[in-house]
Amino acid sequence: MVRLLLIMYILFLFFNCHETCQENKSSPFLQYDTSSYVPQTYGKPPVFFQKPLSPETSLLHMQVPEGFRIEIFASEPDVVNPIAINWDHHGRLWVVESLDYPHGEEGSFSRIKILEDINHDGKADEIKIFADSLQMVTGLIPINNGVLIAQVPHLLFLKDTNNDDRVDEKKVIISGWGTYDSHAGPSNLKYGFDNKIWGAVGYAGFNSTETYNSTDFSQGIFHLNPDGSELKFHSQFSNNTWGLGFSESFDVFGSTANNMHAVFVGIPHYLYRYSKEIHYHGANNISGHFEVHSLVKNLRQVDNQGGFTAAAGFSFYTARSFPKEYWNKIAFVCEPTAGVVHNAIIKQDNPSYKEEDGGNILASPDEWFSPIHAEVGPDGALWVADWYNFVVQHNPVPKGFKKGSGNAYINPLRDKRHGRIYRIIYDKSTPHIFPKLDKNRPNTLLETLKHPNLFWRLTAQRMIVERNRTDIVSNLIEIVSSEDKDDWIAAIHALWSIHGLGIIEEDSLKFSNILYNLFSHPNRDIRKNTLKIAPSNINTTRAIIHSNILQDEDLNIRLNAIIKSCSIPSNDTLIQALIKISQDPVNYSDPLLAEALYIALSNHKNKVLKHLIKQLKTYPIKKQLLKGVKAGWNLSEFNTDKWQSIKTGLPFEKQIPELVSFNGSIWYRSELKLPELPKNEVCSLRLGPIDNSDITWVNGVEVGRTTDRWEEVRQYKIPKGVLKKGINIIAVRVEDLRDLGGIMGKENEIYVLINKKKFYISNAWKYAVESNLKENLTFSSTNGLLAFFIENNSLYQNNDIDEKIVQDETIEVLLQPMKSRLRFNQDTINIPAGKNIQIKFTNSDNMPHNLVIGKPGSLEIIGKTSERLVGKSNFIPNIDEVLFSLKSIAPKENAILSFIAPKEKGDYIFVCTYPGHWRTMNGILSIK
């Protein structure tokens, strides 16, 4: 009888499985019990506890589209709680078992296993433990005869030195990952086309003052070199981020936990440092629908109920075993709370992309089925890691439960005994070729760059870069230069292989002609990736101009060309081209293109303004102001009678209705009346925390500034002679770029300290809005974008052309370190006294550097003081001898130091104070 029921059920599934897998099917095999630990959601009454199913029985409940089948590769006890999967160059599966997730219980650990199918029957035959006794591992990627793992607060490299598939050495690559929430740390580690390690991170984020750039970020996508250097935050998402994926042309996508299961990254986050007048829209939510098509009867979701509340992963189908409509067009997004692997259909929507609902490739009514990672494997099948757990949700804490470590609620129904890994196979697929990759067989590596599966192409590219030899560069150039249009896939990986070997910039003249030709290549994806790898030098500037790629018919390519123009040297032709395309309706009416153009204009601001003043005389031109500060708003004698009152300790969005969701700059001003001041006073100003950034003045003298450290208490030293008897004016420019903002210190936290005596600033504060960031950077008129650009570059209204602006233009200085020599490319820089100076600092070295401008004769005192700052932020001494400074920037990055040259003539100094550099890396800033 049981056998008959089983046969009937299999037939029932076969005839009722639709491609979208949307219908909820009941099952005679699902058994329930009662439990007081079943969490409630949205006030619903407790539901029954479903008992777990065996792997074979759970498999019977799974629905896949017609023409596909699903098979078990491994299950408990061979694999338990799989949280991440990846493959090595042999095609073997590496699995993270996280038995200590989410609480990190004593006696439970993470471990890494290698699973191999020896007899090619589709099941794991050999299982090895590569490493155990690890703690809360959430991601891994095999590289360099080992594996890089995410184990907060570190990224660790575990190396196998004797090829016995067992870890021999452990090395911390980089530290600083947040530990307070175990499901919000780094995940989805991937090897990128650019030969960097990419990953997603949630709101636990990264925060470290020990890295070279003292960076912090959260909720988005990052990348870094395999050795831990050049960590860079690439994309800011809106909430807890678990998804990351690449298309075959190296477009970057992702997904987040809550209601953003499809995100396209159009503009890298770090480019927005060139312009703070605009919001960050570089990562766009392209989700085409809300609903998740679940078969689970008792759906338990803490928010976004019925939608994507725990979207995990974003993996394109990048092989050729599935039907053609999948190829590089459908991405797989897991939703473990709903028991589905979703088909996200991705279509180009110039210059961005859009997602359409493709239903599911896998769904099950089994309430334990928890797909957490879906990835295309070496065989062209879709591999799915099933956490297989009744309790998937992490937080917030449901009613009646308590929170444990890892910020997750405690529930005894969390399982530590189950786990499965499946393969979804297309019935009509042909067997996949597994190339035998070896660093000592470069011809095989070259041939594999043409493989139909992206996994093998990227693996071959990685091994070409890891072997670090130039003996096959001519072969790579031959692939790149091929006129066969069908070789475009191999050409992309050959390009990135050449880039990874570091020889494009070393021999830029040789490669400039190759890159110039590729800018006009008939294949769009080759044009796009050529833009990405092209070095930031004048040859690239010329190639971009002469190829006319800034006006490419494909708007996604045009977007990438504009992005590239942000980081290349400018000449008159480039400036004219940027101004021209800014007046193209296609560009200024699209949010991504308009935003990218605004950033590009901002990066070349002074030259752009000079051209606009000469060319666009009908514009309402404004006059340059010192440091971009509104006229007089920082000075003690400024009249604030028309300003409105505001309280401290409370965000201005909660006080002033018209400032709800405000982003921009707001000024605070207040008075402090002081009695007779003592002699030899030691004074400081304390304001409490400020969200996000501030510049603060006392009686018109700047006493300090803090950037994007909303939780940091502001306490600034007040120079002698600044305070006076009677009325003193405190002026604070607050910049709010996200969420709430304002002076967050309470009344008892805001005071001036004079010789240890507190004088509280209890008078009413007044405020005025300086600038409100444009929510959506689109325009309807020809000159709208340019007018907005002029308006936001610290200028006065004036309908007449002020030729003095041209005469007083900023003097630009180009400075860079000499590669591997600990010297600047200039020993002496000559500049006129009292002029606006802009030093464009390009780090062409392979290590980080900063830049400090000091008083005449101050080299030794600045250098020796900096030596005592090892381990502290930026290595810039806080002493009077330091006049201006630029914090450390990473290799291949650019930054700008703007200042007004001192009026007193003399031989000032410029120096890099990064540890150990100051003795040789210095020069004279001669002010005439």
N, C-alpha and C positions, 0 to 999 in steps of 0.2 A: 504493500500500500504506500509506504514512504517513497519507494522507488518510483511508483506511478505519479505521485504528487510532484516529485522532483522533475520528472520528464515534462509534465504538464506546465510546471512553472517556467522551465527553460523555453518551451514553445511560446508561452504567454509573453515573456520578455522579448523574444525574437520578433514576434508579429506586432508588438506595441512600442518598440523603441524608435522614436523619431529623432531626426538629426539634432533638434534643439533639446531633446531629453527634458521636456518641461512637465510632463504629466506625473502626478504623484500616484504611485502604484502601491497598494497594500501587499503584504507578504505573509504567508503562513509561517515563515521562518523567523520573523521578528517577535521576540518574546520580551515581556515587560515585567517589571517589579516596581514596588514603591520604595521611595527613599526620601528622607528628610533633607538630603544634601543636593537634590536637584535644584539648581539656581532658578529663581524667578526673574523674569525680565518684563519691564514696563508694567509692573503690578499684576501680572498674570498669576493665577493660582499655580501651585506646584504641578508638574507634569510627571508622568511615569518615567521610571528609569529603564531604558532599553538595555538588555543584556548584550555583551559583546558576541560577535559571530566569529567563527573560524575563518581563516583566510579564504578557503574554498567556498564557504557559504556566503561570505560577504561579496565575493566575486560574482556570484549568481545574481546579486541585486544591482549590479552596475550596468548602466546603459551608455552605450557609445553609438555613434552614427552608423547607419547601414554601410556595410563594406569594411568596417573596422572590427577588430577584436582586441580584447584586453587579456593579458597573461600576468601571472605572478612571477616576478624574478626572485624575490626573497621575502621572507616573513619571519615572525618570531618563532623560535628564540634566536635565529641567526641575526636578526636586526630588530632593534627595539628603539622606539622614539626617534626615528630619523628626522632630523631638522634641516639638513642640507646635503646635496649630492653634487658630485662632479666626476670628471674622468681624467686619467692620465694619458700619456702619449701611446700607451699600449691599448687603450680603449677599455681599461679596467675601471670599475665603478668605485669611487671613494665616498664613504658615507660618514656623516657626523651623527653619532648617537648621543643625545643630550638627556641622560637620565636624571640630571640634577636640575633641569629646567622645570618650573620657573623660579623655585625657591633656593636652589643651591643647598639642598639638605645635606647634613653631615653623613658621610659614608656613601653618597651618590656622586658619580662623576660623569663627565663626558668622555667619549673615546672615539677614535677614528678607525674605521675598518676599510679594508680593501676587499671587494667582492669580484670574483672572476668566474666567467662561464667557460670552463675548460673544454667540455664536449660539445659546445655550440647547440645545446637543446633549449636555450632561452631561460635557463635557471642558473642561479649562483651555485657553483660546485665547490669552489675554494674560497675560504673566508679567513683573512688574516687581520689581526689587531695591529695596526701601525703604531698607535699611541693610545695610552689610557691614563687614568688619574688626572685628566684635564678638568677645567672648571668652566662651565657655562659657555661652551663653544657654540657659535651661531653661524659660522660660515667657513668655507675652505676653498682653496684652489691649488691644485698640484702645479708646481713650477720648480725648475732648477734642482732636480733630483730630491725633491722634498715636497712639502706642502705648507702654504701660508694659511694661517687660521685666524679667525676673529675670536679672541678670548679676552673679554673686557677685564681690565682697562687697556689691554695690549692687542696689537697684531703681532703674532709670533710666527717665526719660520722654523719648522721642524724638518731637519735634514737627515737623510739616510746616506751615510758615508760609505757603507760597505755593501750596498745593494742586496740587503736581506729583508727588505720591506718592513723594517722596524726603525723607529726614530733613534738616532744616535746623538744628535745635537739639537739644542733649543736656543733660539736667539730672539730677543725682543726687537722687533722692527720699529715700532713706534708706540708710544703710550699716550693716554689722555682720553680714552673713550669712557663715556659715562656709565656708571654702574648701578644707579639707583632704580632703574626699571629694566628688567631682564628681557622684555620684548620690544625695547626701544633702542637697542644698541646696533652695532654694525652687522650687516647681513648681505646676502646675494653677492658675494665676491666673484668678480669675473675678470678675465683677461681681455683688455680692450684692443681695438685695432691700433691704437696709438702706443701699444706696448706698455701700458700702465695697468695697474690693478685698480679696478673700479669697485665701488660698493655703495649700498644704500645704508642710511642710518636714520633712526627715529629721534624722538625728542630727548633721549638720554644724551645724544650728541657727542661732541668732541670739544674738549677745553684743555689747553696746555700752554703754559708759559715757557716750557722747556724746548719746544720745537723752534726752528729758526725764525718762524714768522709769528710766533705767539698767537696762534689763531684759535677761534672757537666758532662752532656752527652746530646746527641740528636740523633734523627733518628735511632730508634731501639726499643728494648724490655727491659723492666725492671720488677723487682718484689720486694716486700717488705712484711713485716708482716702486718696483719690487723690493728695493733696499730700504724703503721707508722715507726716502727723500721726496721733496717737492709735493707734499700734501697740499691739495687744493680742493676747496669746496666748489663744485661745479654747478649745482642747481638747487635752489630753495623751493621745496614743496610746502604745502599748507598744513600737513599733519603727519602723524606717525608713518614713516616710509619703509616699506618692505620690498618694493619692486624696482627692478632695473633690467633693461634689455636694449639690445642693439639690432637695428635692421642690417641687412647685408651691405648697405651703403654707408653704415656708421652714423645713422641718425640715432639719437638717444631718447629712450622712452622710460617710463616708470609707472608705478602705481602706489597708492597710499592706502592706509587702513580704512579711512572713512569717506565714502562717497566720491572717490577719485580713483577709479580703477584703471584709467588710461590717461597718461600725462605725456605730452611731447615737450622736449626741451629745445626751444628755438634759439635762445641766447644764453650763453654761460653767465652764471651769477657774478663772477669776478669782474666782468666787463662793466658792471654798473658803478664801479668805483670812479669811472671817468665822469659820471654825471649823477648827482644826488637830487636833481630836480624832478625826477620821474620815478614812478613806482616800478617794482620788479615784476614784469609780466613774462619773463623769459621762459618759464615753465608753465605751459597752458594745460588746463584740464580739458581734454578732448573727449571725455566720456559721453557716449551717445545715448545712454539710457540709465535709469536708476535701478530697475528691477534685477534681482538675481533669481534665476529660474531653478529653484530648489525642489527636490523630491522629498525632503525631510518633513515628516508630519508634524513633529513638535520642534519647530525652529526656535532656537534660543540665541538671540542677539541682543546685546545691551544697547545698541544705538543703530541708526540707519536700518531699522528692522525691515526686512524684505529686500534690502539692497546690499551693497558691498560694504560690510563693516570691518572686514579683516582681509582685504585684498592683498595677496602675496605673490610677488613675481610678475614678470612681463617678458615672456620668452617667445620670440617670433619662430615660426616654423622655417628653419633655414637649411633644410635638406631637400631631397627631391624624391623621397619615397612615397609621400602623400600625394593626393591629387593636386593638379597645378594651381587650383584656386587657393591652396594653402601657402604656396611658395612665397615667402617674404611678405605675405599679405595678412596672415592671421597670427595673432599673438595669444598666448595662453596665460590666463590669470586665474590663480587658485583662490577659492573662497572657502576656507576650512569650516567656518561656522555653518555654511549652507551645504557642504558636501558636494561641491561642483568644481570642475575645471572649465572655465569659460572661454569661448571663442570670441576674441575681440578682433573684428575685421577693421583693418587700418587702411584708409584711403587718403591719398594726397589731397589737401585742400589749400592750395597755394596761399602763402608759402608754408603753411603749417600742414597738419594732418587732422583727420577726424576719425572717430571710432563709430562703428555700427554694430548692432547686436547680432552676433552670430550664434546665439544659443550656447550650448555646452558641447564639448567633445567628451565629457565624462560627468555623470551624475549618479547619485545613489540615495535611496531612502534610509540606508543604514546610518543611524545617528552617531555612530562612532567613526565613520569614514571622514577623515580630516586631511584632504590634500593640501600640502603646505609648500611643495616645490615641484614644478613641472618644467622639464627641460628636454630639448631634442638631444638624443644620445648619439654616439658614434655609429650606430646601426641605422640611423634615420628614423627610428621609432620615437614616440614621445614617452619619456620616463616620468613617473609620478611617485613622489615620496608621500606616503600616507602616515601621518602622525598617529592615526587610529586611537582616538581618545574621546571619551564621552564629554569631558570638560575641556573646551578649547579656549573659551574667553578668559582674558587675563585680568582686566579691570574695566570699569570701576567695580568696587566691591558690592555684590548684590546684598539685599536686605537679609540680615540674619547671619552673615559671614564676617570673618575677620581677615585683615590684610597681613600677609607675611612678608618675608624678605623678597627682594626683586619687584616690590610694588604690586604683587599679584595676590589675589585672595586665596585663602586656604580652603581646600576642598578635598576630602578623602577619596572622592571619586576620580581624582586625577590619576591616570594610569601609568604604570612603569613597567608593563609586561608585554605590550603589543607594539607592532609596527610592521608596515608592509611597503614594498616597492613594486610597482607595476610597470609594464610596457604596453603602450597602445600601438597596434600594428595595423597597417593597411593591407588588406588581403591580397591585393594585386601588386604589391611592391616586389621589386627584385632584390636579391641578396646584396647587401652593402659590401664594398671592398674596404677592408681594414689595412691601410698601408703600414708597413713595418718601418716606423720612423726611428732614425738614429742620427745623432749629431755628426757621426763619422761618415755618413752617407748623404752628402749635400745634394746630390742629384735627385735622390728620392724626396728630399725636402722641397726642392724646386718643383718637381712634378706634382707634389701634393697641394701646391698653391692653386691648382686647377680642380681640386676635388669638388664634387657636387655638394658636399656637406660642410657647412661653415665651421663646425667643430674641428675637422681635420685641417682645413685651410689655416685657421687661427693657430692651431697647435704647431703646424709646420713653420708658420711665421715666427712664433715664439721661439722655437728651437733654433731657427736661423739667427735670431737676435742673441739668444743665450750663448751660442757657440762663439760669437764676437770675433768673426774672421771676415776679411774682405775679399776672399778668394773667389766668391761667386757674385760679386757686385755686377760684373759685366753681364752675367746671365740674368740678373734681376733687371738691369737696364733694358736688355733685349725683350723681356716680357712686357715691361712698361711701354716700350716703343713699338710694340707689335701693332700692325694695321688691321689685324683680325678683330672685328668688333665683338666676336663671341668670347674673346679673351679678357673681357672687362673685369670679370671677377678675379682672375689671377693677377691682373695689372694692379688692382687696388692693394692686394696683399704684398705684391712686390714693392710697391711704393712705400708702404709702411715698414717693410723689412729694411729697405734702404735708409729710411728715416731712423729706425731703431738702432742701426749700426752707427749713427751719428756722423755720416760722411757728407750729408747734403750741405751743412753749414761750413764744414771744413774745406769743401771744394765747391763753394757756391757758384763760382763762375762756370764750372763744368755743367752743373745741374740747372743753371738758370735757363739755358736754351731748351732743355728737356721739359722743364716745368712750363716755360712759355708756350710750347706747342700743346701741352696737355690742357692749358686753360681754354683752348679752342677745340678740344676733343669732342667728337660727335656723341660720346656717351656721357650723360649727365652725371653719373656716379663717379666717373673718373675726374670730371671737372670739380666736383664737390670735394673729393678727397685730396686733389692737388692743392686746393685752397687751404685745406686743413694742415697739410704738411709743409707748405711753402715757408721758408724762413722769413723772419721780419727784417728784410733789408731792402735797399733801394731797387734791386733787381726785381723783387716781387712787386714793388710799387709800379715799376714800368710795365711789367707783364700784365698786371691787372688793368692798367689803363689801355694798353694797346690791344688787348684781347676783347675789350668792351664787355667783360664779364659782369661789371656792375649793372649792366642793363640786360642780363641774360633773360631769355624768354621764360625759362623755368624759374618761378619766383622763389623756390626753395634754394636754388643755386645762387640767385641774386642776394638772398638773405645771407648766405655764407660768404659771399664776396664782400658785402658791407661789413660783416663781422670781422673779416680779415683786415679790412681797411682801418679798423680801430687800432691795430698794433703794428702797422708798418710805417716807415718814415714818410713824411709828407713832402710833396713838391707842389708847385703852383698848379700843375695839371691835375693832380689828385684832388686838390681843394676845389678847383673849378668843377670837376666831375661830381663831387659830393654835393655841391650847391645845385648843380643841374638836376641830379636825380631827386633831390629834395623837393623839386617843383613838379615831379611826375605824379599825377593823381593816383596811379596804381600804388605808389610807395607811401604817400602821405595819408592815404585813406585806409591803410592796413596797419593794425596795431603792432605786429612784429616788425615789419619793415620800417615803420615810422620810428619805433623805439630804437632799433639798431642804427638808423640814420642819425638820430639825435645823439646817441653815444659816440658815433664816429665823428660828428661835428664837434662834440665836446672834447674829444681827445686831441683834436687839432684846433682848439678854440681860438687861439690868438691869430693864426693865419686865416681862419675862416672869417673872423670879425673884420680883419683888415680888408679882405676881398669884398665883404658885404658892404662896408662903408664906401668903398670905391664904386661898386657896381649898382647898389640898390638905394639910390639917393631919395627915393620916395618913401622909404621906411621911416618910422619914428625912431631915430637913433638915440641912444643913451650914452652917457659919459661914464668912463671907468671910475670905480670907487676903490678905495683901499681895502684889500682883504675881503671884499664882498660883503662888508657890514653895512646895513642900512645907515644912511647919513645921520650921525649924532645919537643913534639909539643906545650906544654904549657909553656916551659921555655923561658927566655928572650934571651939566647945565641943561640937558634936554627937557622940554616941557611935555609932561604926560597927562595934562588935564583932560584930554579926549580919550585916554586909554580907559579900559574897563577893569574892575576889580576881580581878583582871582585868589583862591586859597591854595596853599601848599599842602602836601600830604594826601592830595586827592587828584587823580588824573583829570586833565581839563575836559576830556570827553564826557566825564560824568557830572561836570559842573555847568557846561555851556551847551545847550541843545544844538546850536549850529556847528559845533565842533565834534559831533558824534562821527566816529570813523575818520577823524581828521588825520592826515599825514602831511607833514611839512615842517616849517620853522615858526616857533612862537617865542616872543621875548617876554621875560619877567623883569620888573624893576621894583625896587623897594628902597626905603631910607633907613639909616641907622644913625641915631644921634649919640655922639660920644662926648664924655667930659674931657678935661685936660689930659693929654696923653703923657704917660711916663717916658722918661728918657730910656734909650736902649731897649725899646719895646720889641718883643718877639710876637708876631701877629700871624694869625691864620683864619681862614674862613671855612666854616663847615656848613654844608647844605643838605646832607643826607643823600640817598640815592636819587638819580635822575634817569628818566626813561625817554629817549635812548642815549642821546649824546648832548654835550653842552660845551659852550665857551663862556667863561665868566670874567667879568670886569669889576673892579672896585675903583670908583672915582675915575673912570675912563681908562684904567690900566688893566690889561689882561693879566689875570693871576693864575689861570689854568684852563685846561680843556681835557675832556675825556670822550673817547669815541666808542659808542656801541657797547658800553658796559653798564647796563641798566641797574644791576644789583650793587654796583660799587659805590660806596659812600664817597662823596666829593669833599675833600679837605685840601684846600689850596693855601700855600704860603703867601702872605701879603708882604711885598717888599717894603723896606723901611722908607718912611716919608710919604707913603701913599695915603694912609689914614690921616685924618685931621680932626681937630676939635670942632664939634658942631655936627652938621648934617653930612653924612657919607652916603654915596649912591652905590647900590649893588645892582648890576645888570647881568642877566643870564639869558643867553640865546639857547633855547632848547630845540633840538631836532628830533622829531618823532617820525619814524619810518614804518612802523607796524604796530598794531594793537593799540594799547593805551599809552599815554605819554604825559610828562610834566615833572615838576619838582615833587618828589615823593616823600621827602623828609617832613616829619611832624614839626610843630612849633618848637618843641624842646630839643629838636635835633639841628636847628638852624641858628647859628650864632657866630660872632667873631670872638676869637680867643686872643686876649692880650695879656701876656705874662701870666698865663694859666687862669685868668679871670674871664668868665663868659659874659658876653653882651648879646642878649637875644634879639633877633630881628623880628620883633613882634608887630611892627607896623604892617598895614595892608599892602599887599603886592598888587601891581597893575600889570596888564598884559596887552599885547598887540600881535596880530598875525603878520608875519613877514612874507611867507610864501606858502601856498597850498599846492601840493603836488598834483599834477594832472592825473586823474584816475585812468583815463583811456587815451593813449597818445595817438589819436587820429584827428585829421583835419579835413575841412571841406573846401578850403580855398588854396589857390596856387602857392601863395607865400606864407600860409599859416604856420607850417613847421618852422620856417626860418624866423618868422616874427616871434614865435614862442621861444626859440633858441636865443634870440637877441634879448628878449625881455628878461630871461632868467640868467643873464650873465652880468649881474651887478652894474647896471647902467642907468643913467637918468633919462627921463623923457625929454626929447628935444627934436623938433621937426627940422632943424637946420643941421647940416653936416658940420661937425666939429673936427676940423683937420688936425687939431692938437692930439686927437686920439691916435692918429696915424704916427704923429711925431713921437708920442709917448708910449709907443707899443712896447710890449714886453720883450726883453732880450732873451733869446733862447740859447742855451748851452747844451751841447751833447756830450755826455760823459759815460764811460763804461770801463770795467776792469779788463785788464789783459788776461787772457785765458791761462790759468795755471801758473801765474807769475806773481800774484799778490802785489800788483801795481795797477794804477790807473793808466789810461791811455794818454793822459795829459799830466804834466808836472806843474804847469802854471796855467791859470785861467785869468784873463784880464777882463774886468767889467767896470763900467762907470759908476760912480757914487750916486746913491739915491734913486736908482732906476729899478723898475720891476724886473726881476730875474726869474727865469724858469729853467731849472736844470732837469733835462730829460735823461734819466739814469736807466740805461739798459744793461741788465746783468747778463753778459755774454759768457760768463765763467761757469764752471761746473759746481760752484759752492755759493752759499748765500753771502750777501754783502749789504751793509747799510752806508749811510752818508751823513757826516756831521760837519757843519760849518762852525769854526771857532774863532775866538779873538786872536789878534796878532800874538805870536809867541806862546800860544797855549797848547801846542802839540803834545808836549810831554805830560802835562798835568791831565789833559783829557785822556790820553792813552793809558796812563797808569791808573787813573780812576776807573776806566772801563775794564781793566783787568780784574778788578774786584767785583764785577757784576756778572761773572760766569754763573749761568743758571737762572738769571733774571731776564726780564722782558727786554728784548731789542738791544741790550748792551749800550744804551745811550746814557751817559752820566747826567744827573740832574744837578748841574753846577753852573755858576754864572758865566764861565768861560764858553759854554755851548750857546751859540746864537740861534741856529736853525738845524733841524735834523730830519732825516728820512729813515723810517724803520727798515729792518732787514727785508730784502726781497729775494725771492727764490731764483735759481738759475732759469734763464730764458724769459724772465718776467721784466716788465717795464714799470717805472714809477716816475712821478714828477715832484720836484721840490720847488715850490714857489715862495719867494720872499722879496722884500725890498732891500736893496743893498744899503749898508750903512753909509751915512753921509761923510763920516770921517775916513779919509784915505789911509791906506796902509796895506801891509801884507798879511792878510788873514789866512787861515788854514782850512783845508778840507781834508777829511780823513775817514777811513772805514774803521769803526771800533768793534767790529766783530772779533771775538777772542783771537788774539795773536796776530792780527792784521795791521795794527796801527803803525808799527815801526817801519814798514816798507810801503804801505798803501796810503800815501798822503801826498799833498801838494799845496801850492800857494795859490790863494784866491786874491789876486792883486787888484785892489780897488783904486782907480785913478781919479 
